[in-house]
Every structure is written in C-alpha cells, then in structure tokens.
Amino acid sequence: MSDLKTEMEQRDREVAHNEANRQTTSAVRLSSWALIMAFLACAVAVMFVLAVVRL
C-alpha cells in the first residue's frame, strides 16, 4: 500500500510539473503576441503622425 501511495505522489508531482511547464509556455506565447501587437500599433501611430506632419 505504501508503494502505491508513493507512486501516486510521484505521478502527481510529474503532472504538476508538466502543468507548470505548459502554463509557462502559454504565458510566453501570449507575451510574444502582445509585444508584436504593441509594435504594430506603434508603427501605425508613427506612420499616421508622419502623414499628418507632411500635410
């Protein structure tokens, strides 16, 4: 019975570790998209300002 409990605890630790890795990967992916979108928004704003200044 003790061996089964130990195995279950080890499996739970592995599942928790895998879930933490998955959440980290998801957060990095989301941050990358946020940075790309912020860069594009800034680029559009700069082009708009340059277009207005030329008028």
C-alpha positions as CSV (number, residue, x, y, z in Angstrom):
1,M,0.0,0.0,0.0
2,S,2.8,2.4,0.8
3,D,4.4,1.7,-2.6
4,L,1.2,2.6,-4.3
5,K,0.9,5.8,-2.3
6,T,4.5,6.7,-3.2
7,E,3.9,6.0,-6.9
8,M,0.7,8.2,-6.9
9,E,2.5,11.0,-5.1
10,Q,5.4,10.8,-7.7
11,R,2.8,10.8,-10.6
12,D,1.1,13.8,-9.0
13,R,4.4,15.7,-8.9
14,E,5.1,14.9,-12.5
15,V,1.6,16.1,-13.5
16,A,2.0,19.3,-11.6
17,H,5.5,19.9,-13.1
18,N,4.1,19.3,-16.7
19,E,1.2,21.7,-16.0
20,A,3.6,24.4,-14.8
21,N,5.6,24.0,-17.9
22,R,2.5,24.2,-20.1
23,Q,1.4,27.4,-18.3
24,T,4.8,28.9,-18.7
25,T,4.9,28.2,-22.4
26,S,1.4,29.6,-22.8
27,A,2.4,32.8,-21.0
28,V,5.5,33.3,-23.2
29,R,3.4,32.7,-26.3
30,L,0.8,35.3,-25.1
31,S,3.6,37.8,-24.2
32,S,5.1,37.4,-27.7
33,W,1.8,38.2,-29.3
34,A,1.3,41.2,-27.0
35,L,4.7,42.5,-28.0
36,I,4.1,42.1,-31.7
37,M,0.7,43.8,-31.4
38,A,2.2,46.7,-29.4
39,F,5.0,47.1,-32.0
40,L,2.4,47.1,-34.9
41,A,0.3,49.7,-33.0
42,C,3.3,51.9,-32.5
43,A,4.3,51.6,-36.2
44,V,0.8,52.6,-37.3
45,A,0.8,55.5,-34.9
46,V,4.2,56.7,-36.2
47,M,3.1,56.4,-39.8
48,F,-0.1,58.4,-39.0
49,V,1.9,61.1,-37.3
50,L,4.3,61.3,-40.2
51,A,1.4,61.5,-42.7
52,V,-0.2,64.4,-40.7
53,V,3.0,66.3,-40.4
54,R,3.5,66.3,-44.1
55,L,0.1,67.8,-44.7
